[in-house]
Amino acid sequence: MRVIIIEDEKPSARRLQRMLDKLGIEAETMLHSVEESIQWFQENKHPDLIFLDIQLSDGLSFEIFETVNIKSAIIFTTAYDEYALQAFKLNSIDYLLKPIDSEELKSAVEQFQENSPEKQAVTLDFSDIKKLLVNPIDREYKKRFSVKVGQHLKLINVDEIECFYSENKGTYLHTSEGRNYLLDKTLEQLEDELEPHTFFRINRKFFVNINAIKDMVSYTNSRLQIKLNSYNEQDVIVARERVKDFKTWLE
């Protein structure tokens, strides 16, 4: 089974890729924009199944169908019920609301595998969709986190957070005041909750806030070391495979 992912938020695309890996499914390609997707479909054999985000960086993904006649099965992914319900009405195999749940993903894949090829192909009438989605809704990201302090709950706004990190099987946030708080989330769960222009996952253990970066220094093996305003408990290193995307994110 040939599978591709079309998702403009690279952390979300990588998370979905890892979730598919656990189901024994390899996503052979990840595309991130309408323009890139159109070019890929014009130059490559179409896959059996597409995981398609509805809102891409350069427009609605439905615009791909204006240019390319795609007969692949599609599972739509979206953060908004309005989009998801419309996608469902357009005979998609299924739709998944973000953040994607592993059991719902498994169920959607199983439904795809059980259906006949005739039922899997999706034909979209973009003119009808355009009328319904003329005013796309901006995605909402987490604005604050609640943490437990003794018997109390404390609210911390995201603009007060310098980084999120994992340590000893726990996930923590570090504030600009130099305080660390334990969260009841994993870094993987945070990928779909953090505003991607503000927070970047530099390695398996860290998300950093662009506004908290004080300095960047070349490090061994083509990596970068990040100096944050107050966090200094362990080295903050951009993984070698993440350096290119990190530099693009900074621009």
Residue pairs with C-beta under 8 A, 6 or more apart in sequence:
1 25
1 48
1 49
1 113
2 28
2 45
2 47
2 48
2 49
3 20
3 25
3 26
3 27
3 28
3 47
3 48
3 49
3 50
3 51
4 27
4 28
4 29
4 30
4 31
4 40
4 47
4 49
4 50
4 51
5 13
5 16
5 17
5 27
5 29
5 30
5 31
5 50
5 51
6 30
6 31
6 32
6 37
6 50
6 51
6 52
6 53
6 56
6 61
6 64
7 13
7 16
7 30
7 31
7 32
7 51
7 53
7 56
7 77
8 32
8 33
8 53
8 55
8 56
8 57
9 53
9 192
9 196
10 30
10 32
10 196
10 245
11 191
11 192
11 196
11 201
12 53
12 98
12 191
12 192
13 30
13 32
14 30
14 191
15 100
15 188
15 191
15 192
16 27
16 51
16 77
16 100
16 105
17 27
17 30
18 188
19 100
19 102
19 105
20 26
20 27
20 105
20 109
22 102
23 105
23 106
23 109
25 109
27 51
28 47
29 40
29 44
29 47
31 37
31 40
32 56
32 57
33 56
33 57
33 58
34 56
34 58
34 59
34 60
34 61
34 63
34 64
35 58
37 56
37 61
37 64
38 64
38 67
38 68
41 64
41 68
41 70
42 67
42 68
46 70
46 71
46 72
47 72
48 72
48 73
48 120
49 72
49 73
49 74
49 75
49 93
49 112
49 120
50 70
50 72
50 73
50 74
50 75
51 74
51 75
51 77
51 96
52 61
52 74
52 75
52 76
52 77
53 61
53 76
53 77
53 78
54 60
54 61
54 62
54 76
54 77
54 78
54 80
54 83
54 84
54 87
55 61
55 78
55 79
55 80
55 83
55 136
55 139
60 129
60 133
60 136
62 124
62 126
62 129
62 130
62 133
63 126
64 70
65 124
65 126
66 126
70 122
71 121
71 122
71 123
72 120
72 121
72 122
73 93
73 112
73 115
73 120
73 121
73 122
74 92
74 93
74 122
75 92
75 93
75 94
75 95
75 96
75 108
75 109
75 112
76 83
76 84
76 87
76 88
76 92
76 94
76 95
76 96
77 95
77 96
77 97
77 98
77 100
78 84
78 87
78 95
78 96
78 97
78 98
79 97
79 98
79 139
79 140
79 192
80 137
80 139
81 97
82 137
83 133
84 95
84 96
84 97
85 95
86 129
86 132
86 133
87 95
88 94
88 95
90 122
90 124
90 125
90 129
91 122
91 123
92 122
93 108
93 111
93 112
93 115
93 120
93 122
94 107
94 108
94 111
94 112
96 104
96 105
96 108
97 104
98 192
99 189
99 191
99 192
99 193
100 192
112 120
141 158
141 193
141 194
141 195
142 158
142 193
142 194
142 195
143 157
143 158
144 155
144 156
144 157
144 158
145 155
145 156
145 158
145 161
145 173
145 183
146 153
146 154
146 155
146 156
147 153
147 154
147 156
147 173
147 181
147 182
147 183
148 154
148 182
149 181
154 181
156 173
156 175
156 181
158 194
158 195
158 198
158 209
159 211
160 175
160 176
160 177
161 173
161 174
161 175
161 176
161 209
161 212
162 174
162 175
162 176
162 208
162 209
162 212
162 228
162 229
162 230
162 231
163 173
163 174
163 206
163 207
163 208
163 209
163 212
163 228
163 231
163 236
164 171
164 172
164 173
164 174
164 183
164 187
164 190
164 194
164 199
164 206
164 207
165 171
165 172
165 174
165 205
165 206
165 207
165 234
166 172
166 186
166 187
166 204
166 205
166 206
167 205
167 234
170 182
170 183
171 182
171 183
171 185
171 186
171 187
171 190
172 180
172 181
172 182
172 183
173 180
173 181
173 183
174 180
174 228
174 230
174 231
174 233
175 181
175 230
176 212
176 229
176 230
177 230
178 230
178 231
180 233
185 193
187 201
187 204
187 205
187 207
190 199
190 207
191 201
194 207
196 249
197 210
197 249
198 209
198 210
198 211
199 207
199 208
199 209
199 210
200 207
200 208
200 210
200 245
200 246
200 249
201 207
201 242
202 208
202 226
202 236
202 237
202 238
202 239
202 242
202 246
203 237
203 238
203 239
203 242
204 239
206 236
208 226
208 228
208 236
210 249
210 250
212 228
212 229
212 230
212 231
213 226
213 227
213 228
214 227
214 228
214 229
215 226
215 227
216 224
216 225
216 226
216 227
217 224
217 225
217 227
218 224
218 225
219 225
219 237
219 238
221 240
222 240
222 243
223 237
223 238
223 239
223 240
223 243
224 237
224 238
224 243
224 246
225 235
225 236
225 237
225 238
226 236
226 237
226 238
227 236
228 236
238 246
